[in-house]
């Protein structure tokens, strides 16, 4: 299993607008292809204005296939255009991670497109 850990840093004062845009246009489409995320969080301390979400995949091939299907969806493409126009996000960090041997097991949601 691999985890896709993503952090998006927003321009100060624009995180709420980014959450609204993402929640309305992106999240409903994403979960159709990727399933529910492991977590979706907003920073309270540390690097403020940061949005963090983690997605689980069986392996790298599973991630690649699911994200390729997502990328072809017209609703997702619309979100990408609107997200770029909005300009709320100023930085993105993506880390692919594997769990430590002693980590609790996480099962994936299987009712996807």
C-alpha positions in Angstrom: 0.0 0.0 0.0 1.2 3.5 -0.7 -0.1 6.9 0.5 -0.2 10.1 -1.5 0.3 12.9 1.1 -0.5 16.3 -0.4 0.0 19.7 1.2 -1.4 22.8 -0.5 -0.4 26.2 0.9 -2.8 29.0 0.2 -2.2 32.7 0.0 -3.0 34.1 3.4 -6.7 34.9 3.8 -7.7 32.6 0.8 -7.8 29.1 2.4 -11.5 29.4 3.0 -12.2 30.3 -0.6 -10.0 27.4 -1.8 -11.9 25.0 0.5 -15.2 26.2 -0.9 -13.9 25.8 -4.5 -12.5 22.4 -3.9 -15.5 21.1 -1.9 -17.9 22.1 -4.6 -16.0 21.2 -7.8 -13.2 18.7 -7.0 -14.0 16.6 -4.0 -17.2 15.0 -5.3 -15.4 14.0 -8.5 -12.2 12.8 -6.8 -14.0 10.4 -4.5 -15.7 8.7 -7.4 -12.3 7.7 -8.7 -10.1 7.6 -5.6 -12.5 6.6 -2.9 -12.6 8.5 0.4 -9.3 10.0 1.5 -7.5 8.7 4.6 -7.8 12.3 5.9 -8.4 15.8 4.8 -7.2 18.5 7.2 -6.7 22.2 7.7 -3.7 23.4 9.7 -4.4 25.1 13.0 -0.7 25.7 14.0 2.6 25.5 12.2 2.5 26.5 8.5 -0.9 28.2 8.5 -3.1 28.4 5.4 -2.2 24.8 4.6 -4.6 22.1 3.4 -3.4 18.5 3.8 -5.0 15.4 2.4 -3.9 11.8 2.2 -5.1 9.2 -0.3 -4.4 5.5 -0.1 -3.7 3.2 -3.0 -2.9 -0.5 -3.3 0.4 0.3 -5.1 1.9 2.7 -7.6 0.1 1.2 -10.6 -3.3 1.5 -8.8 -2.5 5.2 -8.1 -1.5 5.8 -11.7 -4.6 4.1 -13.1 -7.1 5.9 -10.8 -5.5 9.3 -11.3 -5.5 8.7 -15.1 -9.2 8.0 -15.1 -9.8 11.1 -12.8 -7.8 13.2 -15.2 -10.1 12.4 -18.1 -13.3 13.3 -16.3 -14.7 16.6 -17.7 -15.8 17.7 -14.2 -12.2 17.3 -12.9 -10.8 19.2 -15.9 -13.3 22.0 -15.2 -12.1 22.1 -11.6 -8.5 22.4 -12.7 -9.4 25.4 -14.9 -11.3 27.1 -12.2 -8.6 26.4 -9.6 -6.0 28.0 -11.8 -8.2 31.0 -12.4 -8.8 31.4 -8.7 -5.1 31.4 -7.8 -5.6 30.7 -4.1 -2.8 28.1 -4.0 0.8 29.3 -3.9 2.6 26.0 -3.2 2.1 22.2 -3.4 4.1 19.4 -1.9 3.3 15.8 -2.8 4.9 12.8 -1.1 4.4 9.2 -1.9 4.8 7.2 1.3 4.7 3.6 2.5 3.7 2.5 6.0 6.1 1.3 8.6 5.9 -2.4 9.3 4.2 -1.8 12.6 1.6 0.7 11.3 -2.1 -0.1 11.6 -3.6 -1.6 8.5 -5.9 0.6 6.4 -8.4 -0.9 4.1 -9.5 0.9 0.9 -13.0 1.7 -0.2 -13.8 -0.4 -3.3 -17.0 1.1 -4.7 -15.3 3.3 -7.3 -16.0 4.0 -11.0 
